[in-house]
Amino acid sequence: MKLLLDEHFHRNIAPQLRDRGHDVASVTEEGLRGTPDDALLEAATARGRAIVTNNVGDFAALERRWAAEGRTHAGLIYTSDASLSRSAAGVGEVIRRLERELNRHAADDALVNTSIWLAG
């Protein structure tokens, strides 16, 4: 699975996951910072990347709309500030949890048209 980290995640996460052998990019690295959510989902899908986002409300609505329209996306991984800090102090935990999911869902198409929560 390939990931695209939404812009609200710490800049050190993607490079550290790449150092561990995973194909992970950030919205900032891909030149997508400030891109509207619908266009971001389209860009991630075109790149074959599941989006990791804390913006659950907007992306869940997009996910439902795309399903109703018969559109395909590469996957969504949702997080919550209540269970996972996005601060610099939480970087290690975010990396640990994402790496677990990357190993669990290794195939590039593992999350096509699917969403999961980044659990503890």
SULLINFEN-V601625 format. One record per residue. RES is the residue in one small letter. PSI is psi in degrees with one decimal (NA if undefined). OMEGA is omega in degrees with one decimal (none if undefined). Layout:
res = [RES	RES]
psi = [PSI	PSI]
omega = [OMEGA	OMEGA]
This chain:
res = [m	k	l	l	l	d	e	h	f	h	r	n	i	a	p	q	l	r	d	r	g	h	d	v	a	s	v	t	e	e	g	l	r	g	t	p	d	d	a	l	l	e	a	a	t	a	r	g	r	a	i	v	t	n	n	v	g	d	f	a	a	l	e	r	r	w	a	a	e	g	r	t	h	a	g	l	i	y	t	s	d	a	s	l	s	r	s	a	a	g	v	g	e	v	i	r	r	l	e	r	e	l	n	r	h	a	a	d	d	a	l	v	n	t	s	i	w	l	a	g]
psi = [140.5	142.5	151.8	116.2	127.0	163.0	-14.2	4.7	148.9	140.0	-18.5	-11.1	-51.9	-48.8	-37.7	-37.3	-36.3	-39.8	-23.0	6.9	11.3	150.4	91.8	132.8	161.8	158.8	-41.7	-46.4	-32.7	2.6	28.8	9.6	132.1	1.9	133.7	149.3	-44.0	-44.3	-33.3	-41.9	-39.0	-45.2	-43.0	-42.2	-42.6	-30.2	-3.1	30.4	134.9	140.4	135.0	119.4	151.6	-3.8	64.8	-46.3	-49.4	-44.2	-31.3	-39.5	-42.0	-42.2	-45.4	-43.9	-44.6	-39.4	-43.8	-31.4	-3.9	21.1	151.0	137.8	164.2	-3.6	157.4	134.8	116.3	145.2	168.7	136.5	-24.6	-28.9	-8.0	111.5	135.7	5.9	168.9	-34.7	-22.9	0.8	-45.7	-41.2	-40.5	-44.8	-45.8	-47.1	-41.1	-40.5	-38.0	-44.6	-37.6	-40.0	-36.6	-34.3	64.0	-32.4	142.1	-33.0	20.3	-31.5	16.1	126.9	28.3	153.7	148.2	160.2	137.8	100.3	167.6	NA]
omega = [175.7	-175.9	169.7	-179.7	177.6	-168.7	-177.9	177.5	-177.2	-175.7	-178.5	-174.4	-177.6	179.8	-179.6	177.0	175.4	177.1	179.1	174.4	-177.3	179.9	-175.8	175.9	175.9	177.0	-180.0	179.9	-177.2	-179.7	-175.9	-179.0	179.5	179.2	176.6	-173.1	-179.2	178.3	178.0	177.6	176.3	-179.5	178.8	179.8	178.3	179.4	-178.6	-176.5	170.7	179.0	171.2	-174.4	173.2	-177.5	-172.2	-176.0	-177.9	-177.1	175.6	176.9	176.5	179.5	178.6	-179.7	179.6	178.1	179.8	179.2	-178.8	-179.9	-178.6	172.8	-174.8	176.9	178.8	173.7	-177.2	174.2	179.2	176.1	-179.6	-177.0	-176.0	-178.6	175.9	179.6	178.5	179.8	-178.3	-175.9	-178.5	-180.0	177.1	179.7	-179.3	-177.4	178.4	179.4	176.4	179.4	177.4	178.1	-179.5	-176.5	-171.5	-177.5	-179.2	-177.0	-173.4	-175.9	-179.2	-179.2	-178.1	171.2	176.5	172.4	176.1	-172.8	-178.6	none]
